[in-house]
Amino acid sequence: MTYHNYISEGKERLFQAGQGEQAAQVLMMELCRQRGINLYLDMDTQIDKELLVDYLEGIHRMEQGEPLGYVLGYEWFYGYDFIVNEDVLIPRPETEELVGLVLALYDEYFPDKEVTVFDVATGSGAIGISLNKEEPNMKVVASDISEAALKVAKRNCDKFQADVTFLCGNMLDPYIEKGYHCDILVCNPPYIKQDEVLESSVVDFEPNVALFGGEDGLKFYRDVFEHADKVCKEHALLAFEMGYDLGQSLSLLAKKYFPEAKITVHKDINQKDRMLTIVW
């Protein structure tokens, strides 16, 4: 049996299990990449036996609904393969757009200046580490309420040799306690509404503490907005990811707390409301 045969079989198994069938090909590509095998040149050759064992195990786990990132133990984000496990949310492509937006706004408002960046609710550390790697002038302090998540983030920080400091605590509390202040605050908080129905592969495997944001999805934004003046410098940029259906409600909430600030809702590549920035 060839690589092509097993990819086809894996797709069919995932399709029958009601899971995303394209994950079978991505799994095979990643397993080949790890072993230095050129899948496209070797597609019709006999499959490596050790690789086959890992592939079939991965297909079985995904048939049960486990996300590909957890099966592999990493997820690609902004060109970096971040370690992920059940203690952290798997970083999404939409969040890459938030990183890109913050880098662009840094160039606009803080060109070539060294700035302090707070990455609030960091999870795997994907946002803060990516920002520091892409722009070394960003000195990042990242926080999370989960000590287990911070262990993963620290492993990623060591892996990529990033300059990021980590704090444990709820939202802005650890920064306030230490008297820290920032030029840029970036946050991808839990924003799914409490009664929203999610795919089982998300709700059954990913940490719920990183998913749900109260009845209206705005619980953690309120928390940050209420205390932002205690941690932000006089001229600051705040950037948030949000659910596609929160654009209007989050914008109104931001105007309530920051009536004199420039508040902008940004669309993602699919033209859905996805990010909100506040410049004061």
N, C-alpha and C positions, 0 to 999 in steps of 0.2 A: 504494500500500500504506500502511496506517495503522499507528500505534504498536501497536494491538491485534494486527494481523496479524503484525507482527514479533516481538512477545512470544510469541505462539503458536508461531511458527516456531522461535524460540530455545529454548523449552521442549522442543519435539519433538526438536530436534537434541541437546540435552543429555541428554534421556532415552535417545535411541538410543546416545549415547556412554557411557552408564552413569554420568552425573554428576547432581548435584542440579538438577532442572529449575527449581526456584523461583528459582535464582540468575539466570535470564534476566530475570525481572520486576524483581528488585532492581537488576540492572545498568541496566535501562532507567530505573528510578526515579531512580537516582543521576545518570545522564547528563542526564536532564531537569532535576533539581534544580540541577546545575552551570550550566545555561543559562537558568534561570529559567522553565522550561516547566512548566505545571501538567498533569501526565500525566493526571489523572483528568478534567479538563475537555476535554483535547485527544486523549483515547484513540482516537477514531474519525476524527481528522483525518490528513491526509497527513504522513508523518514528515519531520522536518528532515534534509536530505541529509548535512550534516556530522556530525550526531549518528549517523545510520545507519552511516556508515563506522566510527566508534568502536564502535558496538554490535556490528556484525558481526565486527570484529576481536576484541572481547572474547569473544563467543560461541565463536569459533574457538579462542582460547587456553584457554577453560574446557573445550572438547571434549577438549583434550589433557591435562586434569587440573589445570591451573593454578588455584589458589584465587581466588575473586572479589576478596579483599582485595588481592592482588598485581596483578590486572588493573586495579583502580581506582587502586591506589597508596595506599590508605588503608583503615582499618577503624574503624567507630564503636565507641567504648568509653566508657561512663559519660557519654555526651552529647558527647564530643569526637571529632573525626575524626583519628585518629592516623595519621601517615605510616608505611607499612610497605613493606618490600621483602624480597628473598630473604635478607637478612642478619639478619632478626629473625622470631621466631615471631609469627603473627597472634594478637592478644589475643582470648580467648574470653569468652562471656557468663558462664561460671562464675567467671572471675577478677573480673568486676564485683561478684560477691557477696562476694569476699574484701575488696575495697575498702570495700564497704558495712559489712561486719563490723568492719573496723578503725576506721572512722569512729564506729560505734556504741560500741565498746569505749573509744575515746578519750574520748567523752563520759562514760562510766562511771568511768574510772580517772584521767583527766587533764583534768577539765572546765575549759575556758577557759585552760589552761596552755600555754605555749610548750614544745614537745617536739622532740627530735631523732629523726628516723625514718630507719632504714636500709632501702633497697629493694635487696635482694641478688638478683643475676641479673636485672637490670632489663629487658633486651631493648630493646623499643621505648620504654621509659620509661613505659608506660601506668599502672602501679600508682602509682609515686612521683609523677608529674605530677598524676594525678587526685587523689591525697590532698592535695597541696599546694594545688591549685586549689579543692578543696571545703573545706579547713580550712587557712587561711594560717598558723595557729599551728604547723603541722607543717613544720619545717625539714628538708627531705629531702636525704639523701646517697645517691645511687644508684650501683651498681657492676655491672660485667659483665666477663667474661673476654675478650669479643670487642670489639676496637677498632672493627670495622665496625658492630656493633650500637650502640655508644656514639655513633657519628656520627649514626645515625638518632634515637637518644634525644635528643641535643642539638638536632637540628633540631626535634623535637617540643617540646622545652622552650622554644626560641626562638619557635616558632609560637604557643604558648599563654601566653607570658610568665610561666612558672612560676619559682619560687624553688627550684631543684634543683641540687646540686653533683654532679659525676660523677667516679668513680674507675675505673681499669682494673685488673683483677686477679681472681684466682680466689676466689669466695665471700667469706669474711671477711678474707682476707689483706690487702687494701689498707687496711681499717679498722684492723687490728692494727698494720700498719706505721706508720700515721700517729697511732696512739694515740687514735683517735676512740671515743666511747662514745654509746650511744643509749638512749632511753626506750622506743622501739618498733622492733622488727625485723620486717619483713615480707618474705616470700620465696616466690616461685613457681618452685621449681627444676625441672630436668628430672626427671621421675618415672616415665616409661614403662619397664617392664621390658625388658631387652635383647632377649629372644626374642619379645616381643609383636608380632603382625602388625598393621600399620597400613594405612590406605587409601593408595593411591599418591599421591593429591593432597597428603597430608601428608608422607610419607617422601621423595618425589621432589622436592618443592619447598621445604619448610621446613627450616631448619638443624638437622641431627641433633644438634649439640652442645647445642641447647636442648630436646631431646626425651627422650633416654635417660638413665636414672638407675641403671645397673648391673643386675646379675642380678635383684635383688629390688626395684628401684625406689627404694631408700632411701639410696643412696650419698651424695647431696649433703645430705640431712637429717643423716646422721651427721657430716658435715664441719662443719655449722653447730652442731649440738648440742655437739660436742666442744670448740669454741672460743668458744661464746657467752659464757662468763663473762669473756672477755677484752675484750668490746666492749659488754656490756649493763650498764647502771647497776644499783644495788642493787634498785630496784623497776622491773621491766621487763615489757613485753608482747611476746611473740613470736607471729606469726601466719603460717601456711603454707597454701598450696593443696596438695592431694594427689589422687592417683588414687582413684576410687570404691572400689577394692578394697584400699586401704592403711590404712583406718581402724584396724583392730585392731593390725596390725604396727607402724604408726607411733606409736600411742598407747603401746604397750609399750616401744618404743625411747625415747620421750620420758620415760617414768617411770624408766627406767634412768639417764638423765642428770640428771633433775630430780625426784628423789624427794619433795621437799617442796613442789613447785609445784602449782598448780591447772591440770590438763590437761583440755581439752574437745575432743571431736570434734563438728563442726557439719555439718549436712546442707545440701545445696543445694536449690534450688526443686523439683528432681525427687526429693527425699528420698533422695539418695545421699550417703554420706560424702564430703565435699569439702574441708573445712578443719579445721585443728587449731590451737588456741591454747594457749599456755603463759603463765601469769601467776605470776611469782615476786616 
